[in-house]
């Protein structure tokens, strides 16, 4: 699979996460500059990661297509400041079939995203995203 079991960022370690109006250092309003090494959560960025259309997609596994099997993968990964996926951060949260997860893992290096921004500066973001494999009817 190639997934890493190490957590990139532990949400419980984020100061202010459970406090109304709480902020983390580097988040707008905190007065600090964004930390280039930190992977931010979507709630911490002003402009979240967005996929660039046409930049790549997972290939539907032929054997599952032939069998009429549909499914999805909920994946977690870090998108860096250049809009590329840090493949070592790839983690499958859940999948309906391992072949879908393998297809996504193979496609991620070619996929491009608009990087997240904090205070007008590009930052890394931890992304959780579903990828749906559906057959044309």
KAUR-V17909 format. One record per residue. N is the residue number from 1. SS is DSSP state (helix for helix, strand for strand, loop for the rest). BURIAL is I if it has 9 or more other ideal C-beta (glycine too) atoms within 8 Angstrom, else O. D_LAST is the distance of its C-alpha to the last C-alpha in whole Angstrom. Layout:
n=N ss=SS burial=BURIAL d_last=D_LAST
n=N ss=SS burial=BURIAL d_last=D_LAST
This chain:
n=1 ss=loop burial=O d_last=30
n=2 ss=loop burial=O d_last=32
n=3 ss=loop burial=O d_last=32
n=4 ss=loop burial=O d_last=36
n=5 ss=loop burial=O d_last=37
n=6 ss=loop burial=O d_last=39
n=7 ss=loop burial=O d_last=39
n=8 ss=loop burial=O d_last=39
n=9 ss=loop burial=I d_last=40
n=10 ss=loop burial=O d_last=41
n=11 ss=helix burial=O d_last=40
n=12 ss=helix burial=O d_last=43
n=13 ss=helix burial=O d_last=45
n=14 ss=loop burial=I d_last=45
n=15 ss=loop burial=O d_last=48
n=16 ss=loop burial=I d_last=47
n=17 ss=loop burial=I d_last=43
n=18 ss=loop burial=O d_last=44
n=19 ss=loop burial=O d_last=47
n=20 ss=loop burial=O d_last=46
n=21 ss=loop burial=O d_last=47
n=22 ss=loop burial=I d_last=47
n=23 ss=loop burial=I d_last=47
n=24 ss=loop burial=I d_last=47
n=25 ss=loop burial=O d_last=49
n=26 ss=loop burial=I d_last=47
n=27 ss=loop burial=I d_last=45
n=28 ss=loop burial=O d_last=46
n=29 ss=loop burial=O d_last=49
n=30 ss=loop burial=I d_last=50
n=31 ss=loop burial=O d_last=52
n=32 ss=loop burial=O d_last=51
n=33 ss=loop burial=O d_last=50
n=34 ss=loop burial=I d_last=46
n=35 ss=loop burial=I d_last=47
n=36 ss=loop burial=O d_last=45
n=37 ss=loop burial=O d_last=45
n=38 ss=loop burial=I d_last=43
n=39 ss=strand burial=I d_last=39
n=40 ss=strand burial=I d_last=39
n=41 ss=loop burial=I d_last=36
n=42 ss=helix burial=I d_last=34
n=43 ss=helix burial=O d_last=37
n=44 ss=helix burial=I d_last=39
n=45 ss=loop burial=I d_last=38
n=46 ss=loop burial=O d_last=38
n=47 ss=strand burial=O d_last=36
n=48 ss=loop burial=O d_last=33
n=49 ss=loop burial=I d_last=31
n=50 ss=strand burial=O d_last=28
n=51 ss=strand burial=I d_last=26
n=52 ss=loop burial=I d_last=26
n=53 ss=loop burial=O d_last=23
n=54 ss=loop burial=O d_last=22
n=55 ss=loop burial=I d_last=25
n=56 ss=loop burial=O d_last=23
n=57 ss=loop burial=O d_last=20
n=58 ss=loop burial=I d_last=19
n=59 ss=loop burial=O d_last=18
n=60 ss=loop burial=O d_last=15
n=61 ss=loop burial=I d_last=17
n=62 ss=helix burial=O d_last=16
n=63 ss=helix burial=O d_last=17
n=64 ss=helix burial=I d_last=15
n=65 ss=helix burial=I d_last=12
n=66 ss=helix burial=O d_last=13
n=67 ss=loop burial=O d_last=14
n=68 ss=loop burial=O d_last=10
n=69 ss=loop burial=O d_last=13
n=70 ss=loop burial=O d_last=12
n=71 ss=strand burial=I d_last=15
n=72 ss=strand burial=I d_last=17
n=73 ss=strand burial=I d_last=21
n=74 ss=strand burial=I d_last=23
n=75 ss=strand burial=I d_last=26
n=76 ss=strand burial=I d_last=29
n=77 ss=strand burial=I d_last=31
n=78 ss=strand burial=I d_last=34
n=79 ss=strand burial=I d_last=33
n=80 ss=loop burial=I d_last=36
n=81 ss=loop burial=O d_last=38
n=82 ss=loop burial=O d_last=37
n=83 ss=loop burial=I d_last=33
n=84 ss=strand burial=I d_last=33
n=85 ss=strand burial=I d_last=32
n=86 ss=strand burial=I d_last=34
n=87 ss=strand burial=I d_last=33
n=88 ss=strand burial=O d_last=36
n=89 ss=strand burial=I d_last=35
n=90 ss=strand burial=I d_last=31
n=91 ss=strand burial=I d_last=30
n=92 ss=strand burial=I d_last=28
n=93 ss=strand burial=O d_last=28
n=94 ss=strand burial=O d_last=25
n=95 ss=strand burial=I d_last=22
n=96 ss=loop burial=O d_last=20
n=97 ss=loop burial=I d_last=21
n=98 ss=helix burial=O d_last=23
n=99 ss=helix burial=I d_last=21
n=100 ss=helix burial=I d_last=19
n=101 ss=helix burial=I d_last=23
n=102 ss=helix burial=I d_last=24
n=103 ss=helix burial=I d_last=22
n=104 ss=helix burial=I d_last=22
n=105 ss=helix burial=I d_last=26
n=106 ss=helix burial=I d_last=26
n=107 ss=helix burial=I d_last=24
n=108 ss=helix burial=I d_last=26
n=109 ss=loop burial=O d_last=29
n=110 ss=loop burial=O d_last=28
n=111 ss=loop burial=I d_last=26
n=112 ss=strand burial=I d_last=28
n=113 ss=strand burial=I d_last=29
n=114 ss=strand burial=O d_last=32
n=115 ss=loop burial=I d_last=34
n=116 ss=strand burial=I d_last=35
n=117 ss=strand burial=I d_last=39
n=118 ss=strand burial=I d_last=42
n=119 ss=loop burial=O d_last=45
n=120 ss=loop burial=O d_last=43
n=121 ss=strand burial=O d_last=43
n=122 ss=strand burial=O d_last=40
n=123 ss=strand burial=I d_last=40
n=124 ss=strand burial=I d_last=38
n=125 ss=strand burial=I d_last=35
n=126 ss=strand burial=I d_last=34
n=127 ss=strand burial=I d_last=30
n=128 ss=strand burial=O d_last=28
n=129 ss=strand burial=O d_last=24
n=130 ss=strand burial=O d_last=21
n=131 ss=strand burial=I d_last=18
n=132 ss=strand burial=O d_last=15
n=133 ss=strand burial=I d_last=13
n=134 ss=loop burial=O d_last=9
n=135 ss=loop burial=O d_last=6
n=136 ss=loop burial=O d_last=4
n=137 ss=loop burial=O d_last=0
